[in-house]
Amino acid sequence: MRNPLFSTRLTRLLGISHPILCGGLMHLADARYVAAVVNAGGMGFITALSFPDQMKFREELRLCRELTSGKPFGVCLSVSRRKEANDRLPRFVDTLLDAGVRIIETSGHSPDIIAPRLKAAGCTVIHKAPSVRFALSAEKLGVDAVTLVGIDGGGHPGMDIASSFAMAPLASERLKIPFAIAGGIGTGRQILAALAAGADGVLLGSRMLAAAEIWAHPEYKQQLLRLDERDTRLVLASFQNNHRVLANDTAKMVADMEAERIAEIERYLPLMSGALTRNAYESGDLREGLIDLGPAVAYVREQQTVEQIFDDLLDDAKAASDRVQGLTATSGNPRARRLA
Ligand SMILES: Cc1cc2nc3c(=O)[nH]c(=O)nc-3n(C[C@H](O)[C@H](O)[C@H](O)COP(=O)(O)O)c2cc1C
């Protein structure tokens, strides 16, 4: 693990070396991946809803504890706006508390139904919010930090349609708690820019998907290497549920149905099935299924381990920091004078 380059409110809150969080990834963020993130000096989150039952979830937490040699790691809990979909959450909370997990990423709808219990149990809660107004509501609820996910974010970036870099300075003026930004981030230059804009760190999703520790089929990762920033699209805005996904056959069918103003959700459900998405990860055939992805996939250029990705990010952040320092127009800086 690299020596720390930056110390921020977020690195201190979570006791991590680098201000880099790797967000929950449905089906993909398991013990092996999350442990690799933690061992590289960031914070990762095992995605609870990926697990069909508590036994499998408990086993994953145990494995992560072993792979991190007892270092703290996180769990991601998504709250649905459909009440019945949240019925499973209390059992996940029981299991993770029993297993000693105390760092939680909440996402989706307001965390009000679980945050008080998590806080009472001594957890550090980081809520992922799609805009500053929702981040402020989460702050009022008592969460410890927030991640602001801009519209570039793979997965569900919300309906407020603001970019992470537009939100960062506003969040730094309005929020009291530490915050990370996410969405379209996958280089060290952006980490430095995020810190300069007032954020305490970044959160990555798409940049990490070809990591060696992600279990998906090698052909899935090979295809990621060939994609660029134009290969994702937003669908399901007509259901107030923006979903940023790979621009594949299924995404086109969904977009076409929305353009035809088809409003019955039942017509879409077969295309939205999680089983299709999981099958794509298992088979490497990415034509079918809504496959969460953002334009930061353009920064995925080779197959690397999580640690190698972190090394590249930190080298790039350091180079960016040196470059900016070199541009500072002080009288004692001949390089800055030359560039002026
Ligand atoms: C494949 C994939 C699966 C995701 N699954 C979840 C999830 O289950 N829960 C969640 O809160 N966020 C999920 N996200 C969102 C990420 O945690 C993160 O917020 C997002 O990827 C950041 O934007 P980026 O993709 O531009 O880096 C997912 C993102 C991707 C790419």
The ligand as an ORCA input file, in Angstrom:
! r2SCAN-3c Opt
* xyz 0 1
  C     -21.858     -2.120    -12.028
  C     -22.365     -1.133    -11.018
  C     -23.212     -1.565    -10.009
  C     -23.653     -0.654     -9.036
  N     -24.452     -1.115     -8.014
  C     -24.770     -0.274     -6.998
  C     -25.507     -0.747     -5.871
  O     -25.918     -1.904     -5.804
  N     -25.764      0.131     -4.865
  C     -25.324      1.412     -4.913
  O     -25.549      2.169     -3.973
  N     -24.638      1.894     -5.976
  C     -24.351      1.079     -7.003
  N     -23.630      1.553     -8.065
  C     -23.147      2.951     -8.059
  C     -21.688      3.045     -7.571
  O     -21.580      2.651     -6.226
  C     -21.163      4.476     -7.708
  O     -22.004      5.369     -7.012
  C     -21.063      4.910     -9.147
  O     -20.557      3.873     -9.942
  C     -20.139      6.126     -9.256
  O     -20.091      6.589    -10.550
  P     -19.006      6.087    -11.656
  O     -19.575      4.803    -12.162
  O     -19.036      7.182    -12.649
  O     -17.709      5.927    -10.962
  C     -23.252      0.687     -9.087
  C     -22.429      1.126    -10.146
  C     -21.984      0.239    -11.094
  C     -21.097      0.741    -12.202
*
